[in-house]
Amino acid sequence: MVLVGFLQAQNCSNYPASWRHPATAGDFMTLDYYQRIARILEEGKFHLAFFDDRLAMPDRYGDSYIEAVRNGVRVVKMDLTPALTAMGLATRRLGVGATYSTTYYEPFHVARLFATLDLMLGGRAAWNIVTSLNNSEAANFGQREHLGHDPRYDRAEEFMEVVLGHWDSWDDDAIVMDRANGFFADPAKVRRLDHEGQWFRSRGPFTVPRSAQGRPVLIQAGQSGRGQHFAARWADLVFVIYANLDVARKNYRAFKDVVAAAGRDPAEIALAPAIYVVTGETRAIAEDRFAMIDSLAKPIDTLALLSEVLNFDFASKGMDEPFTAEELASISGLQAIRDRVIQLSGKANPTVRDFAEFSGRGRLREMGLFVGTGKEVADQMEEWFTAPACDGFVLAATHMPGAYEDFVRFVVPELQRRGLYHKDYRGATLRENLGLRKPPVGSRPWLKW
């Protein structure tokens, strides 16, 4: 199975209450913090350390940042590139991936950043493709409001054509380095893109040659209908959130069908649900740890993060006031959360309280939750993996870095003993370790040579 560490370059993990945990390290604004985590993940043979990101703090609740800042609800959000570089330099095989938005960045910039990182780390970089979420991010980039759901994906589709076009501008053997004759590279093996589309114009030639793995691994987390089709077309690795095993099994099969319909081999795309794991020497210890960690959450965590991710001010409605059909249709953030709440609540017009309960946002129950000894956690992971309901897992941390230390100590050896998880990396690049082939140059049909 694929294992990914789910990280944030901020004051807490995905679990916003994690900073309140007495064992959470407080030096999250230092190089050492990220390098310690990287070494732990590599000790556990994780394939990838992946950073989620937002381009604004959660200030949609009550149209204010005050409560989010006061309660530390994901308000420190640093640029990811230095953190990735630090982690990559502290390790030899661990892949490193980061989120960069197709809505607020330019394709050439993203292409050059990740191609350069991929070269510097010997082919271990990954890019998580997102379309961003809300009006707060728009405001930070000089826009009045965030693009609607479908236009964001329209822009993202063309964004991908430009990025991949630039990444395929150099042949693998373009650089000759013939010093005696003064011949550096073969111009016939370097091309301009000359892209002109609805959203972007980008000429080239691209300025960064290909890496040992060809190009960075592509990650996507779309779970709406449009998001699934986008992921099926572009992604190598897809992150999801599933409420339970039955939902996971059904959606896993459906997504693989979407991948096949897109003309790709479903076996070449790994699907990994996000989970929390609380483990220990005994089940009683694990349950006590879970109870303490769960008690750290506050209602403001949920409401602030729901407002952020759905681009809707949850302070504007009473807790038991139903959403109107118009309000539900206006949600332009992660529509998969809206759809999940409607499905699990059984209500066409759920209330704010329903969103808080059934989304699990800001709580441990937002994702898959496995509690128990290393053997018991491995039992649950094995059940999901062999169902099949996934190709691996994205492990979020309840506290930093202790959650990863516990997982590597208690769970990884049990997974390895069962033959469910590798005992060592199979190669030098991220693609090799994920079992992905190196993509050939010019394999994309829209490229204009």
HELIX and SHEET records of a PDB file:
HELIX    1   1 PRO A   16  ARG A   20  5                                   5    
HELIX    2   2 LEU A   31  GLU A   43  1                                  13    
HELIX    3   3 TYR A   61  ASP A   63  5                                   3    
HELIX    4   4 ILE A   66  ASN A   71  1                                   6    
HELIX    5   5 LEU A   80  LEU A   89  1                                  10    
HELIX    6   6 PRO A  107  MET A  120  1                                  14    
HELIX    7   7 ASN A  135  ASN A  140  1                                   6    
HELIX    8   8 HIS A  149  TRP A  167  1                                  19    
HELIX    9   9 PRO A  187  LYS A  189  5                                   3    
HELIX   10  10 GLY A  225  TRP A  234  1                                  10    
HELIX   11  11 LEU A  245  ALA A  261  1                                  17    
HELIX   12  12 PRO A  266  GLU A  268  5                                   3    
HELIX   13  13 ARG A  283  SER A  295  1                                  13    
HELIX   14  14 PRO A  299  LEU A  310  1                                  12    
HELIX   15  15 PHE A  314  SER A  316  5                                   3    
HELIX   16  16 ALA A  325  SER A  330  1                                   6    
HELIX   17  17 GLN A  335  SER A  345  1                                  11    
HELIX   18  18 VAL A  352  SER A  359  1                                   8    
HELIX   19  19 LEU A  364  GLU A  366  5                                   3    
HELIX   20  20 GLY A  374  THR A  386  1                                  13    
HELIX   21  21 GLY A  402  ASP A  406  1                                   5    
HELIX   22  22 PHE A  407  VAL A  411  3                                   5    
HELIX   23  23 VAL A  412  ARG A  417  1                                   6    
HELIX   24  24 LEU A  430  LEU A  434  1                                   5    
SHEET    1   A 9 GLY A 368  THR A 373  0                                        
SHEET    2   A 9 ALA A 270  GLY A 280  1                                        
SHEET    3   A 9 LEU A 237  VAL A 240  1                                        
SHEET    4   A 9 VAL A 217  GLN A 220  1                                        
SHEET    5   A 9 ALA A 125  VAL A 130  1                                        
SHEET    6   A 9 GLY A  95  SER A 101  1                                        
SHEET    7   A 9 LEU A  48  ASP A  52  1                                        
SHEET    8   A 9 VAL A   2  GLN A   8  1                                        
SHEET    9   A 9 GLY A 392  ALA A 396  1                                        
SHEET    1   B 2 ILE A 175  ASP A 178  0                                        
SHEET    2   B 2 PHE A 183  ALA A 185 -1                                        
SHEET    1   C 2 HIS A 195  GLU A 196  0                                        
SHEET    2   C 2 ARG A 201  SER A 202 -1                                        
END                                                                             
